[in-house]
């Protein structure tokens, strides 16, 4: 799968289907601090991503 990180760099990962939460933890991201799009659609942490997906990780900006 192609993974687009918050800094716009790309990473390739080939693996069996995995949940978004597991993928984020493997990449060192806290799921509370980011949102994830799979093939252009926002998905939840329990969504399963597969080898042919394009994953974009977007950092959430906190403010107040």
N, CA, C, O and CB atoms as a CASP TS submission, in Angstrom:
PFRMAT TS
TARGET T0000
AUTHOR 0000-0000-0000
METHOD Language model
MODEL 1
PARENT N/A
ATOM      1  N   UNK     1       0.835  -1.179   0.000  1.00  0.00           N
ATOM      2  CA  UNK     1       0.000   0.000   0.000  1.00  0.00           C
ATOM      3  C   UNK     1       0.876   1.237   0.000  1.00  0.00           C
ATOM      4  O   UNK     1       2.013   1.209   0.471  1.00  0.00           O
ATOM      5  CB  UNK     1      -0.948   0.001   1.204  1.00  0.00           C
ATOM      6  N   UNK     2       0.348   2.300  -0.521  1.00  0.00           N
ATOM      7  CA  UNK     2       1.054   3.581  -0.524  1.00  0.00           C
ATOM      8  C   UNK     2       0.532   4.387   0.658  1.00  0.00           C
ATOM      9  O   UNK     2      -0.676   4.556   0.823  1.00  0.00           O
ATOM     10  CB  UNK     2       0.854   4.358  -1.886  1.00  0.00           C
ATOM     11  N   UNK     3       1.445   4.877   1.470  1.00  0.00           N
ATOM     12  CA  UNK     3       1.084   5.656   2.660  1.00  0.00           C
ATOM     13  C   UNK     3       1.652   7.060   2.497  1.00  0.00           C
ATOM     14  O   UNK     3       2.854   7.237   2.299  1.00  0.00           O
ATOM     15  CB  UNK     3       1.620   4.981   3.978  1.00  0.00           C
ATOM     16  N   UNK     4       0.777   8.052   2.581  1.00  0.00           N
ATOM     17  CA  UNK     4       1.194   9.456   2.503  1.00  0.00           C
ATOM     18  C   UNK     4       1.177   9.991   3.932  1.00  0.00           C
ATOM     19  O   UNK     4       0.126  10.059   4.571  1.00  0.00           O
ATOM     20  CB  UNK     4       0.248  10.310   1.542  1.00  0.00           C
ATOM     21  N   UNK     5       2.340  10.364   4.415  1.00  0.00           N
ATOM     22  CA  UNK     5       2.504  10.822   5.794  1.00  0.00           C
ATOM     23  C   UNK     5       2.127  12.301   5.925  1.00  0.00           C
ATOM     24  O   UNK     5       2.023  13.004   4.920  1.00  0.00           O
ATOM     25  CB  UNK     5       3.955  10.598   6.265  1.00  0.00           C
ATOM     26  N   UNK     6       1.923  12.777   7.159  1.00  0.00           N
ATOM     27  CA  UNK     6       1.537  14.179   7.347  1.00  0.00           C
ATOM     28  C   UNK     6       2.514  15.198   6.748  1.00  0.00           C
ATOM     29  O   UNK     6       2.104  16.299   6.381  1.00  0.00           O
ATOM     30  CB  UNK     6       1.391  14.453   8.807  1.00  0.00           C
ATOM     31  N   UNK     7       3.794  14.845   6.645  1.00  0.00           N
ATOM     32  CA  UNK     7       4.774  15.777   6.070  1.00  0.00           C
ATOM     33  C   UNK     7       4.827  15.682   4.542  1.00  0.00           C
ATOM     34  O   UNK     7       5.729  16.238   3.916  1.00  0.00           O
ATOM     35  CB  UNK     7       6.163  15.503   6.652  1.00  0.00           C
ATOM     36  N   UNK     8       3.859  14.976   3.943  1.00  0.00           N
ATOM     37  CA  UNK     8       3.709  14.785   2.488  1.00  0.00           C
ATOM     38  C   UNK     8       4.694  13.781   1.890  1.00  0.00           C
ATOM     39  O   UNK     8       4.671  13.554   0.680  1.00  0.00           O
ATOM     40  CB  UNK     8       3.876  16.106   1.788  1.00  0.00           C
ATOM     41  N   UNK     9       5.550  13.180   2.703  1.00  0.00           N
ATOM     42  CA  UNK     9       6.423  12.134   2.182  1.00  0.00           C
ATOM     43  C   UNK     9       5.607  10.852   2.022  1.00  0.00           C
ATOM     44  O   UNK     9       4.556  10.689   2.642  1.00  0.00           O
ATOM     45  CB  UNK     9       7.650  11.904   3.121  1.00  0.00           C
ATOM     46  N   UNK    10       6.109   9.949   1.182  1.00  0.00           N
ATOM     47  CA  UNK    10       5.399   8.705   0.903  1.00  0.00           C
ATOM     48  C   UNK    10       6.215   7.515   1.374  1.00  0.00           C
ATOM     49  O   UNK    10       7.445   7.545   1.410  1.00  0.00           O
ATOM     50  CB  UNK    10       5.089   8.580  -0.593  1.00  0.00           C
ATOM     51  N   UNK    11       5.497   6.484   1.727  1.00  0.00           N
ATOM     52  CA  UNK    11       6.120   5.240   2.141  1.00  0.00           C
ATOM     53  C   UNK    11       5.321   4.101   1.523  1.00  0.00           C
ATOM     54  O   UNK    11       4.093   4.156   1.469  1.00  0.00           O
ATOM     55  CB  UNK    11       6.182   5.118   3.703  1.00  0.00           C
ATOM     56  N   UNK    12       6.000   3.095   1.069  1.00  0.00           N
ATOM     57  CA  UNK    12       5.350   1.902   0.532  1.00  0.00           C
ATOM     58  C   UNK    12       5.355   0.833   1.618  1.00  0.00           C
ATOM     59  O   UNK    12       6.352   0.645   2.316  1.00  0.00           O
ATOM     60  CB  UNK    12       6.067   1.392  -0.770  1.00  0.00           C
ATOM     61  N   UNK    13       4.253   0.150   1.749  1.00  0.00           N
ATOM     62  CA  UNK    13       4.177  -0.945   2.702  1.00  0.00           C
ATOM     63  C   UNK    13       3.380  -2.061   2.068  1.00  0.00           C
ATOM     64  O   UNK    13       2.243  -1.857   1.642  1.00  0.00           O
ATOM     65  CB  UNK    13       3.540  -0.492   4.045  1.00  0.00           C
ATOM     66  N   UNK    14       3.956  -3.212   2.006  1.00  0.00           N
ATOM     67  CA  UNK    14       3.252  -4.372   1.481  1.00  0.00           C
ATOM     68  C   UNK    14       2.982  -5.327   2.612  1.00  0.00           C
ATOM     69  O   UNK    14       3.906  -5.822   3.258  1.00  0.00           O
ATOM     70  CB  UNK    14       4.056  -5.062   0.362  1.00  0.00           C
ATOM     71  N   UNK    15       1.722  -5.583   2.850  1.00  0.00           N
ATOM     72  CA  UNK    15       1.411  -6.472   3.963  1.00  0.00           C
ATOM     73  C   UNK    15       0.038  -7.086   3.774  1.00  0.00           C
ATOM     74  O   UNK    15      -0.688  -6.772   2.831  1.00  0.00           O
ATOM     75  CB  UNK    15       1.479  -5.719   5.297  1.00  0.00           C
ATOM     76  N   UNK    16      -0.284  -7.951   4.679  1.00  0.00           N
ATOM     77  CA  UNK    16      -1.628  -8.509   4.730  1.00  0.00           C
ATOM     78  C   UNK    16      -2.581  -7.417   5.195  1.00  0.00           C
ATOM     79  O   UNK    16      -2.137  -6.395   5.718  1.00  0.00           O
ATOM     80  CB  UNK    16      -1.691  -9.752   5.672  1.00  0.00           C
ATOM     81  N   UNK    17      -3.876  -7.614   5.017  1.00  0.00           N
ATOM     82  CA  UNK    17      -4.842  -6.632   5.521  1.00  0.00           C
ATOM     83  C   UNK    17      -4.611  -6.362   7.004  1.00  0.00           C
ATOM     84  O   UNK    17      -4.316  -7.274   7.777  1.00  0.00           O
ATOM     85  CB  UNK    17      -6.285  -7.122   5.289  1.00  0.00           C
ATOM     86  N   UNK    18      -4.749  -5.099   7.386  1.00  0.00           N
ATOM     87  CA  UNK    18      -4.498  -4.685   8.760  1.00  0.00           C
ATOM     88  C   UNK    18      -5.466  -3.554   9.094  1.00  0.00           C
ATOM     89  O   UNK    18      -5.910  -2.829   8.202  1.00  0.00           O
ATOM     90  CB  UNK    18      -3.006  -4.237   8.960  1.00  0.00           C
ATOM     91  N   UNK    19      -5.794  -3.403  10.377  1.00  0.00           N
ATOM     92  CA  UNK    19      -6.670  -2.297  10.761  1.00  0.00           C
ATOM     93  C   UNK    19      -5.893  -0.986  10.722  1.00  0.00           C
ATOM     94  O   UNK    19      -4.666  -0.969  10.816  1.00  0.00           O
ATOM     95  CB  UNK    19      -7.268  -2.532  12.170  1.00  0.00           C
ATOM     96  N   UNK    20      -6.625   0.099  10.582  1.00  0.00           N
ATOM     97  CA  UNK    20      -6.006   1.425  10.583  1.00  0.00           C
ATOM     98  C   UNK    20      -5.270   1.644  11.900  1.00  0.00           C
ATOM     99  O   UNK    20      -4.155   2.167  11.908  1.00  0.00           O
ATOM    100  CB  UNK    20      -7.069   2.533  10.362  1.00  0.00           C
ATOM    101  N   UNK    21      -5.883   1.250  13.005  1.00  0.00           N
ATOM    102  CA  UNK    21      -5.250   1.435  14.310  1.00  0.00           C
ATOM    103  C   UNK    21      -3.903   0.719  14.384  1.00  0.00           C
ATOM    104  O   UNK    21      -2.927   1.298  14.860  1.00  0.00           O
ATOM    105  CB  UNK    21      -6.171   0.930  15.421  1.00  0.00           C
ATOM    106  N   UNK    22      -3.836  -0.522  13.925  1.00  0.00           N
ATOM    107  CA  UNK    22      -2.583  -1.273  13.953  1.00  0.00           C
ATOM    108  C   UNK    22      -1.543  -0.638  13.040  1.00  0.00           C
ATOM    109  O   UNK    22      -0.367  -0.567  13.395  1.00  0.00           O
ATOM    110  CB  UNK    22      -2.822  -2.727  13.543  1.00  0.00           C
ATOM    111  N   UNK    23      -1.967  -0.176  11.871  1.00  0.00           N
ATOM    112  CA  UNK    23      -1.046   0.487  10.949  1.00  0.00           C
ATOM    113  C   UNK    23      -0.463   1.748  11.578  1.00  0.00           C
ATOM    114  O   UNK    23       0.742   1.989  11.502  1.00  0.00           O
ATOM    115  CB  UNK    23      -1.758   0.832   9.635  1.00  0.00           C
ATOM    116  N   UNK    24      -1.327   2.552  12.201  1.00  0.00           N
ATOM    117  CA  UNK    24      -0.849   3.783  12.840  1.00  0.00           C
ATOM    118  C   UNK    24       0.151   3.479  13.949  1.00  0.00           C
ATOM    119  O   UNK    24       1.183   4.141  14.057  1.00  0.00           O
ATOM    120  CB  UNK    24      -2.027   4.583  13.406  1.00  0.00           C
ATOM    121  N   UNK    25      -0.147   2.501  14.755  1.00  0.00           N
ATOM    122  CA  UNK    25       0.770   2.151  15.850  1.00  0.00           C
ATOM    123  C   UNK    25       2.106   1.643  15.301  1.00  0.00           C
ATOM    124  O   UNK    25       3.160   1.963  15.850  1.00  0.00           O
ATOM    125  CB  UNK    25       0.132   1.081  16.769  1.00  0.00           C
ATOM    126  N   UNK    26       2.068   0.854  14.224  1.00  0.00           N
ATOM    127  CA  UNK    26       3.303   0.368  13.595  1.00  0.00           C
ATOM    128  C   UNK    26       4.141   1.520  13.063  1.00  0.00           C
ATOM    129  O   UNK    26       5.371   1.452  13.072  1.00  0.00           O
ATOM    130  CB  UNK    26       2.978  -0.605  12.459  1.00  0.00           C
ATOM    131  N   UNK    27       3.477   2.586  12.598  1.00  0.00           N
ATOM    132  CA  UNK    27       4.188   3.750  12.053  1.00  0.00           C
ATOM    133  C   UNK    27       4.576   4.759  13.134  1.00  0.00           C
ATOM    134  O   UNK    27       5.263   5.740  12.846  1.00  0.00           O
ATOM    135  CB  UNK    27       3.329   4.438  11.005  1.00  0.00           C
ATOM    136  N   UNK    28       4.145   4.529  14.369  1.00  0.00           N
ATOM    137  CA  UNK    28       4.504   5.410  15.469  1.00  0.00           C
ATOM    138  C   UNK    28       3.569   6.590  15.661  1.00  0.00           C
ATOM    139  O   UNK    28       3.958   7.588  16.268  1.00  0.00           O
ATOM    140  CB  UNK    28       5.871   5.912  15.263  1.00  0.00           C
ATOM    141  N   UNK    29       2.334   6.497  15.153  1.00  0.00           N
ATOM    142  CA  UNK    29       1.358   7.572  15.321  1.00  0.00           C
ATOM    143  C   UNK    29       0.345   7.194  16.386  1.00  0.00           C
ATOM    144  O   UNK    29      -0.070   6.039  16.480  1.00  0.00           O
ATOM    145  CB  UNK    29       0.648   7.881  13.991  1.00  0.00           C
ATOM    146  N   UNK    30      -0.049   8.168  17.182  1.00  0.00           N
ATOM    147  CA  UNK    30      -1.124   7.985  18.149  1.00  0.00           C
ATOM    148  C   UNK    30      -2.437   8.209  17.402  1.00  0.00           C
ATOM    149  O   UNK    30      -2.637   9.289  16.846  1.00  0.00           O
ATOM    150  CB  UNK    30      -0.978   8.967  19.381  1.00  0.00           C
ATOM    151  N   UNK    31      -3.332   7.235  17.372  1.00  0.00           N
ATOM    152  CA  UNK    31      -4.587   7.382  16.626  1.00  0.00           C
ATOM    153  C   UNK    31      -5.442   8.572  17.061  1.00  0.00           C
ATOM    154  O   UNK    31      -6.310   9.013  16.308  1.00  0.00           O
ATOM    155  CB  UNK    31      -5.391   6.134  16.763  1.00  0.00           C
ATOM    156  N   UNK    32      -5.210   9.087  18.249  1.00  0.00           N
ATOM    157  CA  UNK    32      -5.970  10.244  18.730  1.00  0.00           C
ATOM    158  C   UNK    32      -5.494  11.535  18.065  1.00  0.00           C
ATOM    159  O   UNK    32      -6.232  12.520  18.038  1.00  0.00           O
ATOM    160  CB  UNK    32      -5.850  10.364  20.255  1.00  0.00           C
ATOM    161  N   UNK    33      -4.289  11.545  17.536  1.00  0.00           N
ATOM    162  CA  UNK    33      -3.698  12.761  16.986  1.00  0.00           C
ATOM    163  C   UNK    33      -3.820  12.892  15.473  1.00  0.00           C
ATOM    164  O   UNK    33      -3.409  13.907  14.911  1.00  0.00           O
ATOM    165  CB  UNK    33      -2.265  12.822  17.361  1.00  0.00           C
ATOM    166  N   UNK    34      -4.383  11.871  14.796  1.00  0.00           N
ATOM    167  CA  UNK    34      -4.472  11.911  13.336  1.00  0.00           C
ATOM    168  C   UNK    34      -5.825  11.388  12.863  1.00  0.00           C
ATOM    169  O   UNK    34      -6.540  10.707  13.598  1.00  0.00           O
ATOM    170  CB  UNK    34      -3.335  11.089  12.705  1.00  0.00           C
ATOM    171  N   UNK    35      -6.162  11.726  11.607  1.00  0.00           N
ATOM    172  CA  UNK    35      -7.269  11.079  10.922  1.00  0.00           C
ATOM    173  C   UNK    35      -6.696  10.410   9.684  1.00  0.00           C
ATOM    174  O   UNK    35      -5.617  10.774   9.216  1.00  0.00           O
ATOM    175  CB  UNK    35      -8.407  12.102  10.555  1.00  0.00           C
ATOM    176  N   UNK    36      -7.411   9.440   9.161  1.00  0.00           N
ATOM    177  CA  UNK    36      -6.888   8.643   8.059  1.00  0.00           C
ATOM    178  C   UNK    36      -7.912   8.581   6.934  1.00  0.00           C
ATOM    179  O   UNK    36      -9.103   8.372   7.165  1.00  0.00           O
ATOM    180  CB  UNK    36      -6.520   7.223   8.537  1.00  0.00           C
ATOM    181  N   UNK    37      -7.424   8.768   5.712  1.00  0.00           N
ATOM    182  CA  UNK    37      -8.249   8.588   4.523  1.00  0.00           C
ATOM    183  C   UNK    37      -7.726   7.377   3.757  1.00  0.00           C
ATOM    184  O   UNK    37      -6.522   7.221   3.555  1.00  0.00           O
ATOM    185  CB  UNK    37      -8.241   9.871   3.624  1.00  0.00           C
ATOM    186  N   UNK    38      -8.658   6.523   3.335  1.00  0.00           N
ATOM    187  CA  UNK    38      -8.327   5.369   2.501  1.00  0.00           C
ATOM    188  C   UNK    38      -8.948   5.615   1.135  1.00  0.00           C
ATOM    189  O   UNK    38     -10.169   5.697   1.005  1.00  0.00           O
ATOM    190  CB  UNK    38      -8.842   4.015   3.136  1.00  0.00           C
ATOM    191  N   UNK    39      -8.102   5.733   0.117  1.00  0.00           N
ATOM    192  CA  UNK    39      -8.573   5.977  -1.251  1.00  0.00           C
ATOM    193  C   UNK    39      -9.486   7.202  -1.324  1.00  0.00           C
ATOM    194  O   UNK    39     -10.470   7.209  -2.063  1.00  0.00           O
ATOM    195  CB  UNK    39      -9.312   4.746  -1.782  1.00  0.00           C
ATOM    196  N   UNK    40      -9.148   8.244  -0.542  1.00  0.00           N
ATOM    197  CA  UNK    40      -9.873   9.509  -0.594  1.00  0.00           C
ATOM    198  C   UNK    40     -11.071   9.626   0.326  1.00  0.00           C
ATOM    199  O   UNK    40     -11.728  10.666   0.342  1.00  0.00           O
ATOM    200  CB  UNK    40     -10.319   9.740  -1.955  1.00  0.00           C
ATOM    201  N   UNK    41     -11.376   8.589   1.095  1.00  0.00           N
ATOM    202  CA  UNK    41     -12.521   8.607   2.006  1.00  0.00           C
ATOM    203  C   UNK    41     -12.038   8.421   3.436  1.00  0.00           C
ATOM    204  O   UNK    41     -11.248   7.518   3.712  1.00  0.00           O
ATOM    205  CB  UNK    41     -13.546   7.508   1.631  1.00  0.00           C
ATOM    206  N   UNK    42     -12.513   9.278   4.361  1.00  0.00           N
ATOM    207  CA  UNK    42     -12.127   9.140   5.755  1.00  0.00           C
ATOM    208  C   UNK    42     -12.625   7.811   6.311  1.00  0.00           C
ATOM    209  O   UNK    42     -13.737   7.374   6.013  1.00  0.00           O
ATOM    210  CB  UNK    42     -12.672  10.310   6.588  1.00  0.00           C
ATOM    211  N   UNK    43     -11.782   7.177   7.123  1.00  0.00           N
ATOM    212  CA  UNK    43     -12.129   5.884   7.718  1.00  0.00           C
ATOM    213  C   UNK    43     -11.846   5.914   9.217  1.00  0.00           C
ATOM    214  O   UNK    43     -11.073   6.738   9.705  1.00  0.00           O
ATOM    215  CB  UNK    43     -11.339   4.733   7.038  1.00  0.00           C
ATOM    216  N   UNK    44     -12.488   4.998   9.932  1.00  0.00           N
ATOM    217  CA  UNK    44     -12.288   4.896  11.373  1.00  0.00           C
ATOM    218  C   UNK    44     -11.115   3.959  11.675  1.00  0.00           C
ATOM    219  O   UNK    44     -10.566   3.313  10.783  1.00  0.00           O
ATOM    220  CB  UNK    44     -13.578   4.394  12.069  1.00  0.00           C
ATOM    221  N   UNK    45     -10.754   3.907  12.946  1.00  0.00           N
ATOM    222  CA  UNK    45      -9.610   3.098  13.371  1.00  0.00           C
ATOM    223  C   UNK    45      -9.824   1.611  13.144  1.00  0.00           C
ATOM    224  O   UNK    45      -8.855   0.869  12.986  1.00  0.00           O
ATOM    225  CB  UNK    45      -9.319   3.344  14.827  1.00  0.00           C
ATOM    226  N   UNK    46     -11.064   1.164  13.125  1.00  0.00           N
ATOM    227  CA  UNK    46     -11.316  -0.270  12.956  1.00  0.00           C
ATOM    228  C   UNK    46     -11.460  -0.683  11.490  1.00  0.00           C
ATOM    229  O   UNK    46     -11.683  -1.858  11.198  1.00  0.00           O
ATOM    230  CB  UNK    46     -12.565  -0.661  13.711  1.00  0.00           C
ATOM    231  N   UNK    47     -11.336   0.268  10.574  1.00  0.00           N
ATOM    232  CA  UNK    47     -11.385  -0.059   9.142  1.00  0.00           C
ATOM    233  C   UNK    47     -10.157  -0.883   8.764  1.00  0.00           C
ATOM    234  O   UNK    47      -9.079  -0.709   9.332  1.00  0.00           O
ATOM    235  CB  UNK    47     -11.461   1.236   8.274  1.00  0.00           C
ATOM    236  N   UNK    48     -10.335  -1.769   7.812  1.00  0.00           N
ATOM    237  CA  UNK    48      -9.243  -2.622   7.352  1.00  0.00           C
ATOM    238  C   UNK    48      -8.675  -2.047   6.059  1.00  0.00           C
ATOM    239  O   UNK    48      -9.418  -1.747   5.124  1.00  0.00           O
ATOM    240  CB  UNK    48      -9.726  -4.088   7.142  1.00  0.00           C
ATOM    241  N   UNK    49      -7.362  -1.899   6.014  1.00  0.00           N
ATOM    242  CA  UNK    49      -6.687  -1.425   4.805  1.00  0.00           C
ATOM    243  C   UNK    49      -5.927  -2.592   4.184  1.00  0.00           C
ATOM    244  O   UNK    49      -5.440  -3.486   4.876  1.00  0.00           O
ATOM    245  CB  UNK    49      -5.721  -0.235   5.123  1.00  0.00           C
ATOM    246  N   UNK    50      -5.842  -2.552   2.858  1.00  0.00           N
ATOM    247  CA  UNK    50      -5.225  -3.658   2.139  1.00  0.00           C
ATOM    248  C   UNK    50      -4.089  -3.165   1.263  1.00  0.00           C
ATOM    249  O   UNK    50      -3.844  -1.964   1.155  1.00  0.00           O
ATOM    250  CB  UNK    50      -6.261  -4.392   1.296  1.00  0.00           C
ATOM    251  N   UNK    51      -3.403  -4.100   0.643  1.00  0.00           N
ATOM    252  CA  UNK    51      -2.183  -3.825  -0.108  1.00  0.00           C
ATOM    253  C   UNK    51      -2.372  -2.835  -1.248  1.00  0.00           C
ATOM    254  O   UNK    51      -1.442  -2.089  -1.553  1.00  0.00           O
ATOM    255  CB  UNK    51      -1.637  -5.097  -0.651  1.00  0.00           C
ATOM    256  N   UNK    52      -3.538  -2.795  -1.894  1.00  0.00           N
ATOM    257  CA  UNK    52      -3.725  -1.916  -3.042  1.00  0.00           C
ATOM    258  C   UNK    52      -4.339  -0.563  -2.681  1.00  0.00           C
ATOM    259  O   UNK    52      -4.695   0.201  -3.578  1.00  0.00           O
ATOM    260  CB  UNK    52      -4.590  -2.598  -4.057  1.00  0.00           C
ATOM    261  N   UNK    53      -4.472  -0.246  -1.384  1.00  0.00           N
ATOM    262  CA  UNK    53      -5.048   1.023  -0.950  1.00  0.00           C
ATOM    263  C   UNK    53      -4.007   2.143  -0.919  1.00  0.00           C
ATOM    264  O   UNK    53      -2.808   1.904  -0.774  1.00  0.00           O
ATOM    265  CB  UNK    53      -5.677   0.865   0.427  1.00  0.00           C
ATOM    266  N   UNK    54      -4.506   3.369  -1.060  1.00  0.00           N
ATOM    267  CA  UNK    54      -3.692   4.563  -0.844  1.00  0.00           C
ATOM    268  C   UNK    54      -4.181   5.178   0.466  1.00  0.00           C
ATOM    269  O   UNK    54      -5.349   5.545   0.594  1.00  0.00           O
ATOM    270  CB  UNK    54      -3.799   5.591  -2.061  1.00  0.00           C
ATOM    271  N   UNK    55      -3.279   5.285   1.427  1.00  0.00           N
ATOM    272  CA  UNK    55      -3.603   5.756   2.767  1.00  0.00           C
ATOM    273  C   UNK    55      -2.972   7.120   2.982  1.00  0.00           C
ATOM    274  O   UNK    55      -1.775   7.300   2.761  1.00  0.00           O
ATOM    275  CB  UNK    55      -3.123   4.753   3.843  1.00  0.00           C
ATOM    276  N   UNK    56      -3.781   8.081   3.415  1.00  0.00           N
ATOM    277  CA  UNK    56      -3.260   9.412   3.755  1.00  0.00           C
ATOM    278  C   UNK    56      -3.489   9.646   5.240  1.00  0.00           C
ATOM    279  O   UNK    56      -4.608   9.530   5.738  1.00  0.00           O
ATOM    280  CB  UNK    56      -3.946  10.537   2.897  1.00  0.00           C
ATOM    281  N   UNK    57      -2.407   9.977   5.935  1.00  0.00           N
ATOM    282  CA  UNK    57      -2.475  10.268   7.361  1.00  0.00           C
ATOM    283  C   UNK    57      -2.424  11.786   7.516  1.00  0.00           C
ATOM    284  O   UNK    57      -1.507  12.443   7.025  1.00  0.00           O
ATOM    285  CB  UNK    57      -1.306   9.566   8.154  1.00  0.00           C
ATOM    286  N   UNK    58      -3.420  12.327   8.203  1.00  0.00           N
ATOM    287  CA  UNK    58      -3.557  13.773   8.361  1.00  0.00           C
ATOM    288  C   UNK    58      -3.503  14.106   9.845  1.00  0.00           C
ATOM    289  O   UNK    58      -4.294  13.601  10.641  1.00  0.00           O
ATOM    290  CB  UNK    58      -4.885  14.291   7.721  1.00  0.00           C
ATOM    291  N   UNK    59      -2.548  14.971  10.203  1.00  0.00           N
ATOM    292  CA  UNK    59      -2.407  15.370  11.600  1.00  0.00           C
ATOM    293  C   UNK    59      -3.514  16.355  11.958  1.00  0.00           C
ATOM    294  O   UNK    59      -3.814  17.270  11.191  1.00  0.00           O
ATOM    295  CB  UNK    59      -1.010  15.994  11.861  1.00  0.00           C
ATOM    296  N   UNK    60      -4.119  16.162  13.133  1.00  0.00           N
ATOM    297  CA  UNK    60      -5.169  17.042  13.616  1.00  0.00           C
ATOM    298  C   UNK    60      -4.526  18.216  14.331  1.00  0.00           C
ATOM    299  O   UNK    60      -3.658  18.027  15.184  1.00  0.00           O
ATOM    300  CB  UNK    60      -6.150  16.288  14.552  1.00  0.00           C
ATOM    301  N   UNK    61      -4.948  19.435  13.989  1.00  0.00           N
ATOM    302  CA  UNK    61      -4.448  20.637  14.655  1.00  0.00           C
ATOM    303  C   UNK    61      -5.379  20.957  15.817  1.00  0.00           C
ATOM    304  O   UNK    61      -6.577  21.171  15.628  1.00  0.00           O
ATOM    305  CB  UNK    61      -4.351  21.847  13.658  1.00  0.00           C
ATOM    306  N   UNK    62      -4.812  20.987  17.022  1.00  0.00           N
ATOM    307  CA  UNK    62      -5.595  21.306  18.202  1.00  0.00           C
ATOM    308  C   UNK    62      -5.462  22.789  18.488  1.00  0.00           C
ATOM    309  O   UNK    62      -4.401  23.372  18.267  1.00  0.00           O
ATOM    310  CB  UNK    62      -5.145  20.465  19.419  1.00  0.00           C
ATOM    311  N   UNK    63      -6.490  23.380  18.960  1.00  0.00           N
ATOM    312  CA  UNK    63      -6.428  24.801  19.310  1.00  0.00           C
ATOM    313  C   UNK    63      -7.565  25.138  20.252  1.00  0.00           C
ATOM    314  O   UNK    63      -8.440  24.324  20.545  1.00  0.00           O
ATOM    315  CB  UNK    63      -6.489  25.692  18.047  1.00  0.00           C
ATOM    316  N   UNK    64      -7.510  26.352  20.701  1.00  0.00           N
ATOM    317  CA  UNK    64      -8.592  26.699  21.631  1.00  0.00           C
ATOM    318  C   UNK    64      -8.671  28.147  21.893  1.00  0.00           C
ATOM    319  O   UNK    64      -9.530  28.592  22.654  1.00  0.00           O
ATOM    320  CB  UNK    64      -8.433  25.989  22.916  1.00  0.00           C
TER
END
